[in-house]
Amino acid sequence: MGTITREELWRRLKAGQVGPLYLLFGAEGYLRDAAARAITDLALKGAALREFNETIYSLAGADVQQAIAAAEQLPMMAARRIVRVTDFARLREADEGALVRYLSRPVESTTVIFVADALDKRLKLSKQLLDVCTSVEFASLADAELAAWAKSRLKDLRADADERTLRQIIALSGQSVRQLSTELEKLSTAALPSGHISMEMVETLVKRSREHSNFELTDHLVARNRKRALETLGRLLDDGVEPLMLTGLLASSFHRLALAKALMSRGAPEQEVFNVVKMPFHQRKEFLATARRADSHDLARRIRRIADADLAIKTSQATPRIQLEMLVCELSA
């Protein structure tokens, strides 16, 4: 069927169109989950026994046959039933055939929603899903998209903020729409009764979860300050930053440091470094100081270790927090 945009999905749902198969994938979990809820709400609109017509299966712990059996059941006192399938990357190769057979002849009265943080489009199953499902990618939003989303959300919350204040909220909250939503809700409550969010409120209430805290964490790791690194990690996790987002941010930070280190070792001027490594002006001095302290071979080793941890979190049932704490301990050793 091909991939459609998020906007096209919402247009179809607004028009009351619900299909039998959906594939929602990408790093932006908040918008992806909101889309899954919207599909479910529309499909089960007016259903008297919603709880009997909505099931969720994680293939990390459930057999795909259970999900297929649920999808093949007729809805109970409703027009449709919903089956949501997560962690389908964990599907055993021996079970792929059963799922592919269902995909070729889906039950019309069932809507199956496949949800994934990432999709390896080289895999046979991924290609099959993309061919037959209404597919929507939920990539991380750029700052302009975050700003547009934040303005819309503030309108829903009956609050407002000027452009400069809104940019600061986004800069401090991070690329996660879930985190941004949390901060906007907190600020809109604090802004009652007027509803106007001031810069002073932002500086006081918003947690620095993207550039500031992430760079702080990276700096502690490069300096091998384990105590401060663990404290910063704990604060980020307590603030609701998703573990996979943290591994991505760490990988990005160390990758930028490695690029900068390579350029600096060839005698590249600062402007050339920042033409390649994009960085807000106010962070450049601190970034260069950290890059100078770093060792190129050590940076490469750390990037490989972060990649291993990212894969472990995606494929293991162990607690992500513990895995991140182990990662930080190793990177700061």
Sequence and secondary structure as in RCSB ss.txt:
>XXXX:A:sequence
MGTITREELWRRLKAGQVGPLYLLFGAEGYLRDAAARAITDLALKGAALREFNETIYSLAGADVQQAIAAAEQLP
MMAARRIVRVTDFARLREADEGALVRYLSRPVESTTVIFVADALDKRLKLSKQLLDVCTSVEFASLADAELAAWA
KSRLKDLRADADERTLRQIIALSGQSVRQLSTELEKLSTAALPSGHISMEMVETLVKRSREHSNFELTDHLVARN
RKRALETLGRLLDDGVEPLMLTGLLASSFHRLALAKALMSRGAPEQEVFNVVKMPFHQRKEFLATARRADSHDLA
RRIRRIADADLAIKTSQATPRIQLEMLVCELSA
>XXXX:A:secstr
  EE HHHHHHHHHTT   SEEEEESS HHHHHHHHHHHHHHHTTT TTGGGSEEEEETTTS HHHHHHHHHS  
SSSS EEEEEE GGG  GGGHHHHHHHHHS  TTEEEEEEES   TTSHHHHHHHHHSEEEE     HHHHHHHH
HHHHHHTT B  HHHHHHHHHHH S HHHHHHHHHHHHHHTTTTTB  HHHHHHH    SHHHHHHHHHHHHTT 
HHHHHHHHHHHHHTT  HHHHHHHHHHHHHHHHHHHHHHHTT  HHHHHHHS   GGGHHHHHHHHHHS HHHHH
HHHHHHHHHHHHHHH  S HHHHHHHHHHHHT 
